[in-house]
Amino acid sequence: MTRGLRPRAWAVASLIALALAGASCDGSATSTTQLAPATHPALFYDDAMFFSSVRAAAALPVPKGDVAGGIIPHDWRGGEYITWLFRSLAEGDPPTTVILIGPNHDNEGYPGVLTSELAWSTPFGLVQPDRERIDALMGLGLVSADEPVLTTEHSVAGLMPAIAYYLPGARVVPLIIRGNAGPKDAERLGRALASQLDGTTLLVAAVDFSHDLVSSAAERNNAVTLAALRAGDSTMLFTLDNRYLDSPESIAVLMASMASAGAGPFVLTADTNSAALRGDELAPTTSYLVGYYTAAASSARTSGRPQR
């Protein structure tokens, strides 16, 4: 989980209300100025950290084959692994839609899985929602819209600048899932998302792994979680707590989706933690398992766009 102050949902609700304040009760504008639609503000962007991550990602290996799904952090202390995935995708035939799922850390808002149909403001332009896909999921009763909660949930909100920077024009389906969702919930959502993976759409789980342990303990716990990932054992994930990962539900959705889509096995890119990255082995740490799944009919990507 990212360190620092997190705005509360009620505060963001006020921001959205202010954005619409120029409209009267009957919906007519109170001035001649045309109001812009409400958007999610960029609450979790740090310029120095972002561009440090952009530079560090250049040294990481590009995935082999067409990526159908991925696991990256949402903690920007491991930001090079966030930018790594989106940078890699930008090099070939980039996705037009990113389905991004992460934890609802505070279990706020409506029960179940939450989403938003608002656009996201970033320093690199707006990231638009894929309303057609979002509406389809809501029509199936799998998700509910709750814009204020999505605004303050850094597991998805914090990654929008990277999507805008590397994949300009790509749309998003942002999803956050409560910690009390069960295996059957994850399986049902994962299967529904698999039907959306048409070669132009990518599913990304933004999950941090062990929390507040020293580096050596984090490494041991990562080994347990990695074994479950490689075995495709989502049942095992649901027995693990925050000492192992902060959202077994998000990973279980990804695993169910990849299995249903016939994707290849999980390919590990990095097994590390924030303390190791900063050379302080005794500091409390957040750990990361980073990697990807290749599409069923994967072929090697070719570099068709200049790197950023």
C-alpha positions in Angstrom: 0.0 0.0 0.0 1.3 3.4 -0.9 2.6 5.5 2.0 1.2 9.0 2.5 -2.1 10.8 3.0 -5.1 9.3 1.2 -8.1 11.6 0.5 -11.3 10.3 1.9 -14.3 9.6 -0.3 -16.4 12.3 1.2 -13.8 14.9 0.3 -13.8 13.7 -3.3 -17.6 13.7 -3.4 -17.3 17.4 -2.6 -14.9 17.9 -5.5 -17.3 16.3 -7.9 -20.2 18.3 -6.6 -18.1 21.5 -7.1 -17.4 20.5 -10.7 -21.1 20.4 -11.3 -22.0 23.4 -9.2 -22.5 25.7 -12.2 -25.7 23.8 -13.2 -29.0 24.7 -11.7 -31.5 22.3 -10.3 -33.3 21.9 -13.6 -29.9 21.1 -15.3 -29.5 24.5 -17.1 -26.2 26.3 -16.8 -26.1 29.4 -14.6 -23.6 31.1 -16.9 -22.8 31.2 -20.6 -19.6 29.1 -20.0 -20.0 25.5 -21.0 -19.1 23.2 -18.1 -16.7 20.4 -18.6 -17.9 16.9 -17.5 -16.7 15.8 -14.1 -13.5 13.8 -14.1 -11.4 12.0 -11.5 -8.6 14.3 -10.3 -5.0 13.2 -10.3 -4.5 12.7 -6.6 -1.6 10.3 -6.6 1.0 11.7 -9.0 4.6 12.5 -8.1 6.6 13.9 -11.0 10.0 12.9 -9.8 9.0 9.4 -8.8 7.1 8.9 -12.1 10.1 9.8 -14.4 12.5 7.9 -12.2 10.3 4.9 -12.8 10.2 5.6 -16.6 14.0 5.6 -16.7 14.4 2.5 -14.6 12.0 0.5 -16.7 14.2 0.8 -19.7 16.6 -1.8 -18.2 13.9 -4.5 -17.7 13.2 -7.3 -20.2 10.4 -7.0 -22.6 7.7 -9.8 -22.4 8.0 -12.6 -24.9 4.8 -13.0 -26.9 1.5 -11.2 -26.8 0.5 -10.3 -23.3 -3.1 -11.2 -22.2 -2.7 -10.3 -18.5 -0.2 -9.0 -16.0 0.6 -8.4 -12.4 2.2 -5.1 -11.3 2.4 -3.2 -8.1 0.3 -0.1 -7.2 3.0 1.1 -4.7 5.1 3.6 -6.6 8.2 2.7 -4.6 8.2 -0.2 -7.1 7.2 2.1 -9.9 9.7 0.8 -12.4 7.6 -2.4 -12.6 4.4 -0.3 -13.2 6.0 1.6 -16.1 7.7 -1.6 -17.3 4.5 -3.3 -18.3 2.9 -0.3 -20.1 6.2 0.6 -21.8 6.4 -3.0 -23.1 2.9 -2.9 -24.4 3.5 0.4 -26.2 6.4 -1.1 -28.2 4.2 -3.4 -30.3 0.5 -3.5 -31.1 -0.8 -1.7 -28.1 -4.1 -2.5 -26.4 -7.0 -0.2 -27.0 -8.6 -1.1 -23.6 -6.9 -1.9 -20.2 -9.1 -3.7 -17.6 -7.4 -2.7 -14.4 -8.3 -4.4 -11.1 -7.0 -3.8 -7.7 -8.0 -3.9 -4.0 -10.6 -1.7 -2.4 -8.3 -1.2 0.5 -10.9 0.3 2.9 -13.9 -1.8 1.7 -15.7 1.5 1.0 -18.8 2.1 -1.0 -21.3 -0.4 -2.2 -20.8 -4.2 -1.7 -19.1 -6.2 -4.4 -16.9 -4.9 -7.2 -16.9 -1.1 -7.9 -16.1 0.8 -11.1 -16.5 4.3 -12.6 -17.7 5.7 -15.9 -15.8 9.0 -15.4 -12.7 10.0 -17.3 -9.4 10.3 -15.4 -7.3 13.5 -15.4 -3.5 13.0 -15.6 -0.6 15.3 -16.4 -0.5 13.5 -19.8 -4.1 14.0 -20.8 -7.4 12.3 -20.0 -7.9 8.5 -19.8 -11.4 7.7 -21.0 -13.5 4.9 -19.6 -14.5 2.0 -21.9 -18.2 2.6 -21.2 -19.4 -0.2 -23.5 -17.5 -2.8 -21.5 -18.4 -1.2 -18.2 -22.0 -1.1 -19.0 -21.9 -4.8 -20.1 -20.4 -5.8 -16.7 -23.0 -3.7 -14.8 -25.7 -5.3 -16.9 -24.6 -8.7 -15.7 -24.8 -7.5 -12.1 -21.1 -8.1 -11.6 -20.0 -4.5 -10.8 -21.6 -1.2 -9.5 -20.5 2.4 -10.2 -19.2 4.4 -7.3 -17.1 7.3 -8.6 -16.1 8.9 -5.2 -14.6 5.6 -3.9 -12.7 5.0 -7.2 -11.2 8.5 -7.0 -9.5 7.9 -3.7 -8.5 4.2 -4.3 -4.8 4.4 -5.3 -4.7 0.9 -6.5 -6.3 2.0 -9.7 -6.3 5.8 -9.6 -2.5 5.9 -9.1 -1.8 4.0 -12.3 -3.7 6.2 -14.7 -0.8 8.5 -15.4 1.3 5.5 -16.6 -1.6 4.4 -18.9 -1.9 8.0 -20.3 1.8 8.3 -20.9 2.5 5.0 -22.6 -0.9 4.2 -24.2 -2.4 7.5 -25.2 -5.9 6.9 -26.5 -6.4 3.6 -24.6 -9.6 3.3 -22.6 -9.9 1.8 -19.1 -12.2 -0.5 -17.2 -11.3 0.3 -13.6 -12.3 -2.3 -11.0 -11.8 -2.5 -7.3 -12.7 -5.5 -5.3 -13.4 -5.8 -1.6 -11.4 -8.1 0.7 -14.4 -10.1 1.6 -15.1 -11.4 -1.9 -15.0 -15.2 -2.2 -13.5 -17.6 -4.6 -16.8 -18.1 -6.4 -17.2 -14.3 -6.9 -13.7 -14.1 -8.3 -14.3 -17.1 -10.6 -17.5 -15.6 -12.0 -15.9 -12.2 -12.6 -12.8 -13.7 -14.1 -14.8 -15.8 -16.6 -16.8 -12.7 -17.7 -13.6 -10.7 -18.2 -12.1 -13.5 -20.2 -14.8 -13.0 -22.8 -13.6 -9.4 -23.2 -10.0 -10.4 -24.1 -10.3 -10.1 -27.8 -6.7 -9.3 -28.7 -7.2 -5.5 -28.2 -7.8 -5.7 -24.4 -5.5 -6.4 -21.6 -6.3 -7.4 -18.0 -3.9 -6.1 -15.3 -4.0 -6.9 -11.6 -2.4 -4.1 -9.6 -1.5 -5.8 -6.3 1.2 -5.4 -3.7 2.4 -8.5 -1.9 3.9 -8.8 1.7 3.6 -5.8 3.9 5.6 -4.4 6.8 8.1 -7.3 7.0 11.9 -7.1 6.8 13.3 -8.1 3.4 14.3 -11.7 4.4 10.8 -12.4 5.7 9.2 -10.8 2.6 11.3 -13.1 0.4 10.1 -16.2 2.2 6.5 -15.2 1.9 6.8 -14.3 -1.7 8.1 -17.8 -2.3 4.8 -19.2 -0.9 2.7 -16.9 -3.0 4.7 -17.4 -6.2 4.2 -21.2 -5.8 0.5 -20.7 -5.8 0.7 -18.4 -8.8 2.7 -20.9 -10.8 0.4 -23.7 -9.8 -2.7 -21.7 -10.7 -4.0 -22.4 -7.1 -6.3 -19.5 -6.3 -7.7 -21.5 -3.4 -4.4 -21.3 -1.7 -4.3 -17.5 -2.2 -7.5 -17.1 -0.2 -5.8 -18.6 2.9 -3.1 -15.9 2.9 -3.3 -12.5 4.7 -1.6 -9.1 4.3 1.8 -10.7 5.2 1.6 -12.3 1.8 -0.5 -10.1 -0.4 -3.1 -7.3 -0.1 -5.6 -8.6 -2.6 -5.9 -12.4 -3.2 -9.3 -11.5 -4.7 -7.7 -9.5 -7.5 -5.2 -12.2 -8.3 -7.9 -14.9 -8.3 -9.9 -12.9 -10.8 -6.9 -12.6 -13.0 -6.1 -16.3 -12.7 -9.7 -17.3 -13.5 -9.7 -15.1 -16.5 -6.4 -16.3 -17.8 -7.5 -20.0 -17.4 -10.8 -19.4 -19.1 -9.0 -17.6 -22.0 -6.5 -20.4 -22.4 -3.6 -18.1 -21.7 -0.1 -19.5 -21.0 1.4 -20.0 -17.5 2.5 -17.1 -15.4 5.9 -15.7 -16.4 7.8 -14.1 -13.6 9.6 -10.8 -14.3 10.6 -9.7 -10.8 10.5 -11.0 -7.2 11.7 -8.2 -5.0 10.6 -5.6 -2.4 10.9 -1.9 -1.6 13.7 -2.4 1.0 15.8 -4.4 -1.4 15.3 -1.8 -4.2 16.6 0.9 -1.8 19.4 -1.1 -0.2 17.9 -1.1 3.3 17.4 -4.8 4.2 16.1 -4.1 7.7 13.4 -1.5 6.8 9.8 -2.5 6.8 9.0 -3.4 3.3 6.3 -4.0 0.7 7.1 -6.8 -1.7 6.3 -7.3 -5.4 5.7 -10.2 -7.6 5.7 -8.9 -11.2 4.9 -10.8 -14.4 2.6 -11.7 -17.2 0.5 -14.3 -19.0 0.7 -14.7 -22.8 -2.3 -15.0 -25.0 -3.4 -18.4 -26.3 -2.3 -17.8 -29.8 0.7 -15.6 -28.9 3.2 -14.4 -31.4 6.3 -12.3 -30.7 5.7 -8.6 -30.6 7.6 -6.4 -33.0 8.6 -2.9 -32.2 6.3 -0.7 -34.3 6.5 2.4 -32.2 9.4 4.5 -30.9 10.1 4.0 -27.2 9.3 6.7 -24.8 
